């Protein structure tokens, strides 16, 4: 790859890029490029000295893909990393992109913990407790989206009425069991399928599972309530 006195080249003898050159070519800040490298979305640079690193020119197209997917599908970086891994294998990620979009939705903004507590009304301690119990689960560490915020406000309202968060810990516990069973079911039905067929069936199973979860739980609740004579079983009739 060269030494400290020469610019390194790629396997096909294409000169590699300095950080400033890569930033200028992509319009992306140095801090963002370093974040992509740290998250494993870009290959590690070639360091020719402690203060000099060179990047593969392929990073230009890779960064363009990351930015496009972020703007059009609003996927978290962890999901984009999975797409890039499949692209590196030479696969068409179109069906997988549709699957990722279905799973992660279209969150329109991210906020840090300070902004999140301000918007939700939760204290820092309450937020830490809810995250620790798995009742609020940001997709990216310390970055919260609108879905997190909507639930946080509902939890805050109930907590103000005396609800103890620990009493809700059965939700993440049973959710984990349900998801593990769903994954096992998917693997059973997709075993032996090619990449595109696997992604297509996984997408259909994911859509079905998402609807089935809400339907079964809501119907179960409705049937329970039908049998009540009041708001609670232990309310005394007057």
C-alpha positions in Angstrom: 0.0 0.0 0.0 3.0 2.3 0.1 4.9 4.1 2.8 4.8 7.3 4.7 6.3 9.2 1.9 3.9 8.1 -0.9 0.2 8.1 -1.3 -1.1 4.6 -1.0 -3.2 3.0 -3.8 -6.0 0.4 -3.9 -5.7 -3.0 -5.4 -6.4 -1.7 -8.9 -3.8 1.1 -8.4 -6.4 3.9 -7.8 -4.9 6.6 -5.5 -6.5 6.7 -2.1 -8.0 9.9 -0.6 -7.1 12.1 2.3 -9.9 12.9 4.7 -10.3 16.5 3.3 -10.5 15.1 -0.2 -13.2 12.6 0.8 -15.1 15.2 2.8 -15.0 17.6 -0.2 -16.1 14.9 -2.7 -19.1 13.8 -0.6 -20.1 17.1 1.1 -20.0 15.2 4.5 -18.3 16.5 7.5 -15.2 14.9 8.9 -16.9 14.0 12.2 -19.7 12.2 10.3 -17.2 10.2 8.2 -15.4 9.2 11.3 -18.7 8.1 12.8 -19.4 5.9 9.8 -15.9 4.4 10.1 -16.4 3.7 13.9 -19.8 2.1 13.2 -18.4 -0.2 10.6 -20.2 1.4 7.6 -16.9 2.4 5.9 -13.7 0.4 5.7 -10.8 1.4 8.0 -8.4 3.9 6.4 -4.8 3.1 5.6 -2.6 5.0 8.1 0.8 6.1 6.8 1.7 7.9 9.9 0.0 8.8 13.3 -1.6 11.9 11.7 -2.2 10.8 8.1 -4.8 8.4 6.9 -6.1 7.6 3.4 -9.5 6.3 2.4 -10.6 4.0 -0.4 -12.3 6.1 -3.2 -15.2 3.6 -3.0 -16.1 5.4 0.2 -17.6 8.1 -2.0 -20.3 5.9 -3.4 -20.8 4.2 -0.1 -21.4 7.5 1.7 -23.8 8.6 -1.1 -25.8 5.4 -0.5 -25.8 5.9 3.3 -27.1 9.5 2.9 -29.7 8.5 0.4 -31.1 5.7 2.5 -31.1 8.0 5.6 -33.1 10.7 3.8 -35.5 8.5 1.9 -36.1 5.6 4.4 -34.8 7.1 7.7 -33.2 3.9 8.8 -30.8 3.8 11.8 -27.1 3.2 11.0 -27.2 -0.3 12.4 -29.8 -1.2 9.7 -27.9 0.5 7.0 -24.8 -1.5 8.0 -26.7 -4.7 7.3 -27.6 -3.5 3.9 -24.0 -2.6 3.1 -22.9 -6.1 4.1 -25.3 -7.6 1.6 -24.1 -5.2 -1.1 -20.5 -6.2 -0.4 -21.6 -9.8 -1.2 -22.9 -8.6 -4.6 -26.5 -8.9 -3.7 -29.4 -6.6 -4.9 -30.6 -5.1 -1.6 -33.9 -3.7 -3.0 -36.1 -6.4 -1.3 -34.1 -6.1 1.9 -34.4 -2.3 1.8 -38.2 -2.7 1.7 -38.0 -5.1 4.6 -35.9 -2.8 6.7 -38.3 0.1 5.9 -41.2 -2.0 7.1 -39.5 -3.0 10.3 -38.1 0.4 11.2 -40.9 2.6 9.9 -40.2 6.2 8.9 -39.2 8.1 12.1 -38.7 11.7 11.2 -36.2 12.9 13.8 -33.8 12.1 16.5 -33.1 13.8 19.8 -30.6 13.3 22.5 -31.5 12.5 26.1 -31.7 16.1 27.2 -34.0 17.1 24.4 -36.1 14.0 25.0 -36.6 14.6 28.7 -37.6 18.2 27.9 -40.1 17.1 25.2 -41.6 14.1 27.2 -41.6 15.7 30.7 -39.7 12.8 32.2 -36.8 13.5 34.5 -33.4 12.1 33.8 -33.8 9.5 36.5 -37.2 8.4 35.2 -35.8 8.0 31.7 -33.0 5.9 33.0 -35.4 3.7 34.9 -37.7 3.2 31.9 -34.8 2.4 29.6 -33.4 0.0 32.2 -36.7 -1.8 32.4 -36.9 -2.0 28.6 -40.0 0.0 28.5 -38.3 2.7 26.3 -35.8 1.2 23.8 -34.1 3.6 21.5 -32.8 2.0 18.3 -29.5 4.0 18.7 -27.9 4.6 22.0 -29.0 7.9 23.6 -30.9 8.9 20.4 -34.7 8.9 20.7 -37.3 9.2 17.9 -41.0 10.2 17.7 -42.2 6.7 18.5 -40.1 6.7 21.7 -41.5 10.2 22.5 -45.2 9.2 22.0 -44.8 6.3 24.4 -42.8 8.3 26.9 -45.6 10.9 27.2 -48.1 8.2 27.8 -45.9 6.6 30.5 -45.3 10.0 32.1 -49.0 10.6 32.4 -49.6 7.3 34.1 -46.6 7.7 36.4 -48.0 11.0 37.5 -51.2 9.1 38.5 -49.1 6.8 40.7 -48.2 4.0 38.3 -45.0 2.1 39.2 -42.9 1.4 36.0 -41.7 -1.9 37.5 -45.3 -3.2 37.2 -45.0 -3.0 33.5 -41.8 -5.1 33.2 -43.9 -8.1 31.9 -44.2 -6.3 28.5 -40.5 -6.5 27.4 -40.2 -10.0 29.0 -43.1 -11.5 27.0 -42.2 -9.4 23.9 -38.8 -11.1 23.8 -40.4 -14.5 23.9 -42.8 -13.6 21.2 -40.1 -12.2 18.9 -37.9 -15.3 19.5 -40.8 -17.5 18.5 -41.4 -15.3 15.4 -37.8 -15.6 14.4 -37.8 -19.4 14.8 -40.9 -19.5 12.7 -39.4 -17.4 10.0 -36.2 -19.5 9.9 -38.3 -22.6 9.6 -40.3 -21.3 6.6 -37.3 -19.6 4.8 -34.8 -22.4 5.2 -33.3 -23.3 1.9 -34.7 -20.3 0.0 -32.5 -18.0 -2.1 -31.7 -14.4 -1.0 -34.6 -12.7 -2.9 -37.2 -15.4 -2.0 -36.0 -15.3 1.6 -36.3 -11.5 1.8 -39.8 -11.5 0.1 -41.2 -14.1 2.5 -39.6 -12.5 5.5 -41.3 -9.3 4.5 -44.7 -10.9 4.3 -44.2 -12.8 7.6 -43.1 -9.5 9.3 -46.2 -7.7 8.1 -48.5 -10.5 9.2 -46.8 -10.8 12.6 -47.0 -7.0 13.3 -50.8 -7.1 12.6 -51.3 -10.4 14.4 -49.7 -9.1 17.6 -51.9 -6.1 17.9 -55.0 -8.0 16.8 -54.7 -10.9 19.3 -53.8 -8.7 22.3 -56.6 -6.2 21.5 -59.2 -8.9 20.9 -58.1 -10.7 24.1 -58.5 -7.5 26.1 -61.9 -6.7 24.4 -63.2 -10.2 25.3 -62.1 -9.8 28.9 -63.8 -6.4 29.2 -67.0 -7.8 27.8 -67.4 -9.9 30.9 -66.8 -7.1 33.3 -69.7 -5.3 35.0 -67.6 -2.3 35.7 -64.1 -0.9 35.1 -62.6 -3.5 37.4 -63.6 -6.9 38.6 -63.4 -5.8 42.2 -65.6 -2.7 41.8 -68.6 -3.1 44.1 -72.0 -2.6 42.5 -74.0 0.2 44.1 
